């Protein structure tokens, strides 16, 4: 079964990527700090797109009470997310520190759009930590419970 990242999350990540690409084109310290940030964020975004965001595509079906045996494949993703969560949170800390440096440099350079971008991305990281990662892990726990106790109709 293919677990599609919810379109709203996919579009949000794409918009953040685009804003970061634009920031890397700025001359001077701001552009250099944006390039450092991009190098930090790329592998993190890849990991999120691989294991953290796809389980969220099942939320609507699960909220409606639908749990099918085909959903069991999501457990590989959610188990990996649980195992990788401490490292992903540490990556967030490093990324937020880089964002704060970028924000400060953008303020000094009068680049308010980059200041706003940095603040938006800091907020995004917090939302992932407080909402998206826990929700993805809960998807796995819910699917496991439903499939193991037989409420899906099959075990």
Backbone as a printed PyTorch tensor [residue, N CA C, xyz], in Angstrom:
tensor([[[  0.8550,  -1.1860,   0.0000],
         [  0.0000,   0.0000,   0.0000],
         [  0.8920,   1.2380,   0.0000]],

        [[  0.5180,   2.2160,  -0.7770],
         [  1.2650,   3.4690,  -0.8450],
         [  0.6540,   4.4550,   0.1440]],

        [[  1.4950,   5.0480,   0.9650],
         [  1.0240,   5.9940,   1.9650],
         [  1.3930,   7.3920,   1.4890]],

        [[  0.4050,   8.1020,   1.0000],
         [  0.6420,   9.4190,   0.4170],
         [  0.7130,  10.4840,   1.5060]],

        [[  1.7130,  11.3210,   1.3950],
         [  1.8290,  12.4690,   2.2940],
         [  0.6260,  13.3720,   2.0230]],

        [[ -0.0730,  13.8290,   3.0490],
         [ -1.1960,  14.7420,   2.8190],
         [ -0.7440,  15.9400,   1.9750]],

        [[ -1.5680,  16.3030,   1.0140],
         [ -1.2150,  17.3640,   0.0700],
         [ -0.8510,  18.6630,   0.7770]],

        [[ -1.5690,  19.0150,   1.8390],
         [ -1.2780,  20.2720,   2.5330],
         [  0.1360,  20.2630,   3.1110]],

        [[  0.5680,  19.1330,   3.6530],
         [  1.9220,  19.0390,   4.1970],
         [  2.9660,  19.0490,   3.0900]],

        [[  2.6650,  18.3520,   2.0150],
         [  3.5830,  18.3140,   0.8640],
         [  3.7780,  19.7210,   0.2970]],

        [[  2.6810,  20.4480,   0.1410],
         [  2.7660,  21.8080,  -0.3870],
         [  3.5130,  22.7330,   0.5650]],

        [[  3.3080,  22.5510,   1.8710],
         [  4.0130,  23.3790,   2.8420],
         [  5.5180,  23.1300,   2.7690]],

        [[  5.9290,  21.8670,   2.6880],
         [  7.3500,  21.5550,   2.5660],
         [  7.9330,  22.1270,   1.2700]],

        [[  7.1910,  22.0230,   0.1780],
         [  7.6660,  22.5670,  -1.0940],
         [  7.8410,  24.0810,  -1.0110]],

        [[  6.9050,  24.7570,  -0.3630],
         [  7.0080,  26.2130,  -0.2200],
         [  8.2200,  26.5870,   0.6270]],

        [[  8.4610,  25.8300,   1.6900],
         [  9.6400,  26.0970,   2.5270],
         [ 10.9220,  25.8590,   1.7430]],

        [[ 10.9550,  24.8050,   0.9420],
         [ 12.1160,  24.5400,   0.0800],
         [ 12.3530,  25.7090,  -0.8730]],

        [[ 11.2810,  26.1900,  -1.4820],
         [ 11.4050,  27.3030,  -2.4300],
         [ 11.9400,  28.5610,  -1.7460]],

        [[ 11.4230,  28.8640,  -0.5700],
         [ 11.8980,  30.0410,   0.1530],
         [ 13.3660,  29.8850,   0.5420]],

        [[ 13.7540,  28.6910,   0.9270],
         [ 15.1490,  28.4650,   1.2830],
         [ 16.0410,  28.5980,   0.0570]],

        [[ 15.6020,  28.0600,  -1.0780],
         [ 16.3820,  28.2080,  -2.3210],
         [ 16.5880,  29.6920,  -2.6500]],

        [[ 15.5490,  30.4690,  -2.4870],
         [ 15.6600,  31.9060,  -2.7500],
         [ 16.6560,  32.5580,  -1.8030]],

        [[ 16.6150,  32.1640,  -0.5380],
         [ 17.5380,  32.7420,   0.4450],
         [ 18.9830,  32.3900,   0.1260]],

        [[ 19.2190,  31.2090,  -0.4530],
         [ 20.6000,  30.8250,  -0.7840],
         [ 21.1630,  31.6670,  -1.9200]],

        [[ 20.3170,  32.3700,  -2.6360],
         [ 20.7650,  33.2060,  -3.7540],
         [ 21.1700,  34.6150,  -3.3170]],

        [[ 20.9010,  34.9490,  -2.0700],
         [ 21.2240,  36.2760,  -1.5490],
         [ 22.7360,  36.3780,  -1.3630]],

        [[ 23.2690,  37.5160,  -1.6790],
         [ 24.7060,  37.7630,  -1.5290],
         [ 25.0840,  37.9070,  -0.0610]],

        [[ 26.3240,  37.5920,   0.2400],
         [ 26.8880,  37.8710,   1.5460],
         [ 26.5350,  36.8540,   2.6150]],

        [[ 26.5820,  37.3330,   3.8660],
         [ 26.4060,  36.4670,   5.0270],
         [ 25.0620,  35.7550,   5.0210]],

        [[ 24.0140,  36.4540,   4.6220],
         [ 22.6770,  35.8560,   4.6220],
         [ 22.6460,  34.6530,   3.6780]],

        [[ 23.1530,  34.8170,   2.4930],
         [ 23.1700,  33.7140,   1.5270],
         [ 24.0290,  32.5550,   1.9880]],

        [[ 25.1660,  32.8660,   2.5910],
         [ 26.0550,  31.8060,   3.0910],
         [ 25.3970,  31.0280,   4.2220]],

        [[ 24.7460,  31.7340,   5.1300],
         [ 24.0510,  31.0570,   6.2260],
         [ 22.8600,  30.2420,   5.7130]],

        [[ 22.2010,  30.7330,   4.6820],
         [ 21.1020,  29.9820,   4.0690],
         [ 21.6260,  28.7000,   3.4300]],

        [[ 22.8010,  28.7520,   2.8450],
         [ 23.4000,  27.5420,   2.2490],
         [ 23.7530,  26.5230,   3.3250]],

        [[ 24.2670,  26.9920,   4.4490],
         [ 24.5410,  26.0910,   5.5770],
         [ 23.2370,  25.4410,   6.0310]],

        [[ 22.2040,  26.2370,   6.1620],
         [ 20.8980,  25.7270,   6.5740],
         [ 20.3850,  24.6900,   5.5760]],

        [[ 20.5220,  24.9660,   4.3020],
         [ 20.0530,  24.0310,   3.2700],
         [ 20.7690,  22.6870,   3.3910]],

        [[ 22.0640,  22.7170,   3.6570],
         [ 22.8180,  21.4670,   3.8210],
         [ 22.3370,  20.6840,   5.0480]],

        [[ 21.9450,  21.3830,   6.0850],
         [ 21.4080,  20.7170,   7.2830],
         [ 20.0080,  20.1590,   7.0370]],

        [[ 19.2090,  20.9260,   6.3290],
         [ 17.8010,  20.5780,   6.1830],
         [ 17.5330,  19.5010,   5.1520]],

        [[ 18.3300,  19.4340,   4.1060],
         [ 18.0140,  18.4960,   3.0290],
         [ 17.8760,  17.0490,   3.5190]],

        [[ 18.8810,  16.4950,   4.2120],
         [ 18.7050,  15.1060,   4.6480],
         [ 17.5620,  14.9440,   5.6590]],

        [[ 17.3090,  15.9800,   6.4300],
         [ 16.2110,  15.9210,   7.4000],
         [ 14.8630,  15.8790,   6.6720]],

        [[ 14.6880,  16.7360,   5.6820],
         [ 13.4410,  16.7320,   4.9090],
         [ 13.2540,  15.3960,   4.1910]],

        [[ 14.3320,  14.8270,   3.6620],
         [ 14.2420,  13.5310,   2.9840],
         [ 13.7500,  12.4700,   3.9610]],

        [[ 14.3110,  12.4670,   5.1680],
         [ 13.9020,  11.4960,   6.1900],
         [ 12.4360,  11.7020,   6.5650]],

        [[ 12.0380,  12.9500,   6.7500],
         [ 10.6380,  13.2230,   7.0870],
         [  9.7020,  12.7180,   5.9890]],

        [[ 10.0640,  12.9950,   4.7410],
         [  9.2230,  12.5780,   3.6200],
         [  9.1820,  11.0640,   3.4660]],

        [[ 10.1980,  10.3800,   3.9810],
         [ 10.2610,   8.9320,   3.8760],
         [  9.5130,   8.2410,   5.0110]],

        [[  9.6710,   8.7300,   6.2750],
         [  9.0900,   7.9710,   7.3920],
         [  8.0890,   8.7330,   8.2560]],

        [[  8.1720,  10.0600,   8.3280],
         [  7.3240,  10.7950,   9.2700],
         [  6.0200,  11.2950,   8.6600]],

        [[  6.0410,  11.7270,   7.4220],
         [  4.8390,  12.3200,   6.8370],
         [  3.8870,  11.3100,   6.1910]],

        [[  4.3680,  10.2460,   5.5340],
         [  3.4200,   9.3180,   4.8960],
         [  2.3840,   8.7030,   5.8420]],

        [[  2.7320,   8.3350,   7.0930],
         [  1.6790,   7.7780,   7.9600],
         [  0.5150,   8.7370,   8.1800]],

        [[  0.7770,  10.0260,   8.0880],
         [ -0.2870,  11.0110,   8.3060],
         [ -1.3520,  10.9450,   7.2200]],

        [[ -1.0120,  10.3420,   6.0920],
         [ -1.9870,  10.1540,   5.0240],
         [ -3.1080,   9.1980,   5.4000]],

        [[ -2.9140,   8.4240,   6.4690],
         [ -3.9430,   7.4870,   6.9250],
         [ -4.8840,   8.0960,   7.9680]],

        [[ -4.5840,   9.2820,   8.4480],
         [ -5.3670,   9.8650,   9.5430],
         [ -6.8600,   9.9490,   9.2390]],

        [[ -7.2200,  10.4380,   8.0730],
         [ -8.6470,  10.6060,   7.7610],
         [ -9.3650,   9.2590,   7.7600]],

        [[ -8.7710,   8.2570,   7.1440],
         [ -9.3970,   6.9290,   7.1070],
         [ -9.5130,   6.3510,   8.5140]],

        [[ -8.4480,   6.4850,   9.2980],
         [ -8.4850,   5.9450,  10.6610],
         [ -9.4820,   6.6840,  11.5320]],

        [[ -9.5870,   7.9900,  11.3560],
         [-10.5590,   8.7670,  12.1290],
         [-11.9870,   8.3540,  11.7890]],

        [[-12.1800,   7.8460,  10.5730],
         [-13.5000,   7.3610,  10.1600],
         [-13.7560,   5.9350,  10.6170]],

        [[-12.7740,   5.3300,  11.2590],
         [-12.9420,   3.9740,  11.7530],
         [-12.4700,   2.8960,  10.7980]],

        [[-11.8860,   3.3030,   9.6830],
         [-11.4130,   2.3260,   8.7090],
         [ -9.9860,   1.8980,   9.0330]],

        [[ -9.8250,   0.6160,   9.2900],
         [ -8.5000,   0.0350,   9.4580],
         [ -8.5050,  -1.2600,   8.6680]],

        [[ -7.6230,  -1.3560,   7.7010],
         [ -7.5810,  -2.5370,   6.8490],
         [ -6.2330,  -3.2420,   7.0120]],

        [[ -6.2050,  -4.5200,   6.7230],
         [ -4.9390,  -5.2500,   6.8190],
         [ -3.8270,  -4.6340,   5.9650]],

        [[ -4.1890,  -3.9740,   4.8750],
         [ -3.1970,  -3.3440,   4.0020],
         [ -2.4530,  -2.2150,   4.7040]],

        [[ -3.0650,  -1.6600,   5.7320],
         [ -2.4310,  -0.5620,   6.4700],
         [ -1.2700,  -1.0340,   7.3380]],

        [[ -1.1390,  -2.3300,   7.5330],
         [ -0.0760,  -2.8600,   8.3970],
         [  1.3140,  -2.4440,   7.9180]],

        [[  1.4620,  -2.1940,   6.6490],
         [  2.7520,  -1.7680,   6.1180],
         [  3.2460,  -0.4580,   6.7060]],

        [[  2.3260,   0.3560,   7.2140],
         [  2.7180,   1.6390,   7.8020],
         [  3.5270,   1.4310,   9.0800]],

        [[  3.3910,   0.2640,   9.6800],
         [  4.1060,  -0.0040,  10.9310],
         [  5.6170,   0.0520,  10.7440]],

        [[  6.0880,  -0.3270,   9.5810],
         [  7.5320,  -0.2360,   9.3040],
         [  7.9740,   1.2340,   9.3930]],

        [[  7.1600,   2.1320,   8.8580],
         [  7.4920,   3.5600,   8.8830],
         [  7.4000,   4.1290,  10.2930]],

        [[  6.3150,   3.8110,  10.9830],
         [  6.1280,   4.3980,  12.3170],
         [  7.1110,   3.8130,  13.3310]],

        [[  7.4560,   2.5420,  13.1810],
         [  8.4770,   1.9650,  14.0610],
         [  9.8270,   2.6440,  13.8160]],

        [[ 10.1310,   2.9140,  12.5420],
         [ 11.3860,   3.5980,  12.2120],
         [ 11.3700,   5.0290,  12.7520]],

        [[ 10.2190,   5.7000,  12.6500],
         [ 10.1030,   7.0500,  13.1890],
         [ 10.3400,   7.0440,  14.6970]],

        [[  9.7250,   6.1190,  15.3930],
         [  9.9420,   6.0450,  16.8460],
         [ 11.4100,   5.8320,  17.1770]],

        [[ 12.0690,   4.9580,  16.4180],
         [ 13.4870,   4.6780,  16.6680],
         [ 14.3620,   5.8930,  16.3490]],

        [[ 13.9970,   6.6240,  15.2900],
         [ 14.7970,   7.7700,  14.8410],
         [ 14.4180,   9.0810,  15.5220]],

        [[ 13.3460,   9.0830,  16.3090],
         [ 12.8390,  10.3310,  16.8700],
         [ 13.8830,  11.1150,  17.6660]],

        [[ 14.6500,  10.5060,  18.5520],
         [ 15.6540,  11.3120,  19.2650],
         [ 16.6400,  12.0040,  18.3120]],

        [[ 17.0700,  11.3060,  17.2870],
         [ 17.9960,  11.9140,  16.3160],
         [ 17.3010,  13.0290,  15.5360]],

        [[ 16.0470,  12.8230,  15.1770],
         [ 15.3260,  13.8480,  14.4240],
         [ 15.1090,  15.0990,  15.2720]],

        [[ 14.8370,  14.9130,  16.5590],
         [ 14.6830,  16.0710,  17.4440],
         [ 16.0120,  16.8000,  17.6200]],

        [[ 17.1020,  16.0610,  17.6820],
         [ 18.4260,  16.6870,  17.7630],
         [ 18.7280,  17.4540,  16.4780]],

        [[ 18.3280,  16.8980,  15.3290],
         [ 18.4910,  17.6070,  14.0580],
         [ 17.6940,  18.9030,  14.0850]],

        [[ 16.4880,  18.8530,  14.6150],
         [ 15.6760,  20.0730,  14.7300],
         [ 16.4040,  21.1240,  15.5510]],

        [[ 17.0130,  20.7180,  16.6410],
         [ 17.7320,  21.6790,  17.4800],
         [ 18.8580,  22.3450,  16.6890]],

        [[ 19.6000,  21.5670,  15.9360],
         [ 20.6840,  22.1050,  15.1140],
         [ 20.1280,  23.0270,  14.0280]],

        [[ 19.0270,  22.6160,  13.4160],
         [ 18.3980,  23.4280,  12.3650],
         [ 17.8830,  24.7390,  12.9470]],

        [[ 17.2370,  24.6910,  14.1040],
         [ 16.7040,  25.9140,  14.7260],
         [ 17.8530,  26.8640,  15.0880]],

        [[ 18.9540,  26.3330,  15.5700],
         [ 20.1100,  27.1910,  15.8600],
         [ 20.6110,  27.8680,  14.5810]],

        [[ 20.6590,  27.1260,  13.4820],
         [ 21.0670,  27.7040,  12.1970],
         [ 20.0400,  28.7350,  11.7230]],

        [[ 18.7730,  28.4700,  11.9560],
         [ 17.7190,  29.4240,  11.5910],
         [ 17.8410,  30.7120,  12.3970]],

        [[ 18.1780,  30.5970,  13.6530],
         [ 18.3450,  31.7970,  14.4790],
         [ 19.5170,  32.6390,  13.9790]],

        [[ 20.6060,  31.9790,  13.5770],
         [ 21.7430,  32.7220,  13.0080],
         [ 21.3370,  33.3970,  11.6980]],

        [[ 20.5900,  32.6740,  10.8640],
         [ 20.1080,  33.2490,   9.6050],
         [ 19.1780,  34.4230,   9.8760]],

        [[ 18.2670,  34.2550,  10.7970],
         [ 17.3200,  35.3250,  11.1460],
         [ 18.0600,  36.5740,  11.6100]],

        [[ 19.0580,  36.3860,  12.4840],
         [ 19.8150,  37.5290,  12.9990],
         [ 20.5860,  38.2390,  11.8900]],

        [[ 21.1920,  37.4590,  11.0060],
         [ 21.9260,  38.0560,   9.8840],
         [ 20.9700,  38.7810,   8.9420]],

        [[ 19.8000,  38.1930,   8.7110],
         [ 18.8120,  38.8300,   7.8340],
         [ 18.3000,  40.1220,   8.4490]],

        [[ 18.1400,  40.1480,   9.7620],
         [ 17.7280,  41.3930,  10.4340],
         [ 18.7850,  42.4740,  10.2300]],

        [[ 20.0480,  42.1200,  10.4190],
         [ 21.1250,  43.0970,  10.2330],
         [ 21.1710,  43.6030,   8.7990]],

        [[ 20.8200,  42.7290,   7.8540],
         [ 20.8710,  43.1020,   6.4360],
         [ 19.5800,  43.7500,   5.9510]],

        [[ 18.5830,  43.8510,   6.8130],
         [ 17.3160,  44.4580,   6.4110],
         [ 16.5030,  43.5750,   5.4770]],

        [[ 16.7260,  42.2640,   5.5360],
         [ 15.9990,  41.3190,   4.6710],
         [ 14.8340,  40.7200,   5.4590]],

        [[ 13.7810,  41.5250,   5.5980],
         [ 12.6360,  41.1360,   6.4210],
         [ 11.9350,  39.8810,   5.9280]],

        [[ 11.9370,  39.6500,   4.6160],
         [ 11.2930,  38.4410,   4.0860],
         [ 12.0310,  37.1880,   4.5570]],

        [[ 13.3380,  37.2790,   4.7450],
         [ 14.1090,  36.1330,   5.2240],
         [ 13.9580,  36.0000,   6.7340]],

        [[ 13.8370,  37.1050,   7.4280],
         [ 13.5290,  37.0560,   8.8640],
         [ 12.2020,  36.3280,   9.0510]],

        [[ 11.1920,  36.7000,   8.2590],
         [  9.8760,  36.0640,   8.3540],
         [  9.9530,  34.5800,   8.0130]],

        [[ 10.7150,  34.2400,   6.9780],
         [ 10.8900,  32.8350,   6.5940],
         [ 11.5060,  32.0380,   7.7380]],

        [[ 12.5470,  32.5770,   8.3460],
         [ 13.2210,  31.8720,   9.4450],
         [ 12.2470,  31.6390,  10.5990]],

        [[ 11.4670,  32.6520,  10.9350],
         [ 10.4830,  32.5020,  12.0130],
         [  9.4330,  31.4570,  11.6500]],

        [[  9.0010,  31.4770,  10.3980],
         [  8.0060,  30.5070,   9.9270],
         [  8.5670,  29.0880,  10.0260]],

        [[  9.8200,  28.9070,   9.6610],
         [ 10.4130,  27.5780,   9.6960],
         [ 10.6620,  27.1130,  11.1360]],

        [[ 10.9970,  28.0170,  12.0200],
         [ 11.1270,  27.6570,  13.4390],
         [  9.7720,  27.1760,  13.9650]],

        [[  8.7170,  27.8850,  13.6080],
         [  7.3620,  27.4830,  14.0050],
         [  7.0040,  26.1190,  13.4050]],

        [[  7.3720,  25.9000,  12.1550],
         [  7.1010,  24.6330,  11.4770],
         [  7.7780,  23.4780,  12.2230]],

        [[  9.0220,  23.6730,  12.6270],
         [  9.7440,  22.6250,  13.3610],
         [  9.0340,  22.3130,  14.6730]],

        [[  8.5740,  23.3370,  15.3560],
         [  7.8560,  23.1440,  16.6150],
         [  6.5540,  22.3680,  16.3740]],

        [[  5.8550,  22.6860,  15.2950],
         [  4.6120,  21.9860,  14.9590],
         [  4.8860,  20.5140,  14.6670]],

        [[  5.9730,  20.2440,  13.9840],
         [  6.3250,  18.8490,  13.7290],
         [  6.5770,  18.1120,  15.0400]],

        [[  7.3200,  18.7310,  15.9340],
         [  7.6590,  18.0940,  17.2060],
         [  6.4330,  17.8790,  18.0890]],

        [[  5.5420,  18.8600,  18.1200],
         [  4.4030,  18.8090,  19.0270],
         [  3.1820,  18.1040,  18.4560]],

        [[  3.0490,  18.0700,  17.1180],
         [  1.8270,  17.5540,  16.5120],
         [  2.0980,  16.4390,  15.4990]],

        [[  2.8820,  16.7290,  14.4790],
         [  2.9980,  15.7880,  13.3650],
         [  3.7190,  14.4910,  13.7260]],

        [[  4.8670,  14.5790,  14.3770],
         [  5.5750,  13.3540,  14.7530],
         [  4.7320,  12.5070,  15.7080]],

        [[  4.1790,  13.1090,  16.7810],
         [  3.3360,  12.2860,  17.6570],
         [  2.1210,  11.6930,  16.9270]],

        [[  1.5180,  12.4440,  16.0230],
         [  0.3620,  11.9270,  15.2810],
         [  0.7680,  10.7470,  14.4070]],

        [[  1.9190,  10.8410,  13.7650],
         [  2.3870,   9.7350,  12.9280],
         [  2.6380,   8.4920,  13.7730]],

        [[  3.2320,   8.6760,  14.9430],
         [  3.4750,   7.5360,  15.8370],
         [  2.1520,   6.9430,  16.3080]],

        [[  1.1760,   7.7950,  16.6090],
         [ -0.1400,   7.2990,  17.0120],
         [ -0.8310,   6.5190,  15.9030]],

        [[ -0.6110,   6.9070,  14.6550],
         [ -1.1550,   6.1380,  13.5270],
         [ -0.6690,   4.6960,  13.6420]],

        [[  0.6300,   4.5300,  13.8580],
         [  1.1690,   3.1800,  13.9880],
         [  0.5840,   2.4330,  15.1690]],

        [[  0.4820,   3.0980,  16.2940],
         [ -0.0660,   2.4430,  17.4890],
         [ -1.5300,   2.0370,  17.2570]],

        [[ -2.2870,   2.9050,  16.6170],
         [ -3.6910,   2.6230,  16.3470],
         [ -3.8360,   1.4600,  15.3710]],

        [[ -3.0650,   1.4920,  14.2860],
         [ -3.1300,   0.4120,  13.2960],
         [ -2.7340,  -0.9120,  13.9530]],

        [[ -1.6560,  -0.9080,  14.7360],
         [ -1.2180,  -2.1310,  15.4100],
         [ -2.3270,  -2.6620,  16.3300]],

        [[ -2.9120,  -1.7710,  17.1110],
         [ -3.9720,  -2.1880,  18.0280],
         [ -5.1700,  -2.7560,  17.2770]],

        [[ -5.5920,  -2.0620,  16.2480],
         [ -6.7600,  -2.5050,  15.4760],
         [ -6.5120,  -3.8470,  14.8080]],

        [[ -5.3220,  -4.0070,  14.2380],
         [ -5.0470,  -5.2450,  13.5140],
         [ -4.7900,  -6.4070,  14.4700]],

        [[ -4.1920,  -6.1360,  15.6100],
         [ -3.8910,  -7.2070,  16.5530],
         [ -5.1100,  -7.6650,  17.3300]],

        [[ -6.0400,  -6.7380,  17.5720],
         [ -7.2150,  -7.1860,  18.3500],
         [ -8.3710,  -7.5930,  17.4480]],

        [[ -8.1510,  -7.5590,  16.1460],
         [ -9.1270,  -8.1340,  15.2260],
         [-10.2880,  -7.2430,  14.8480]],

        [[-10.2960,  -5.9820,  15.2790],
         [-11.4370,  -5.1150,  14.9490],
         [-11.4730,  -4.7270,  13.4890]],

        [[-10.4190,  -4.9960,  12.7370],
         [-10.4290,  -4.6710,  11.3190],
         [-11.1640,  -5.7220,  10.5130]],

        [[-11.5270,  -6.8110,  11.1600],
         [-12.1900,  -7.8860,  10.4380],
         [-11.2380,  -9.0150,  10.1120]],

        [[ -9.9390,  -8.7110,  10.0680],
         [ -8.9210,  -9.7180,   9.7880],
         [ -7.7540,  -9.4700,  10.7160]],

        [[ -6.9970, -10.5140,  11.0020],
         [ -5.7910, -10.3420,  11.8250],
         [ -4.5480, -10.6080,  11.0370]]])
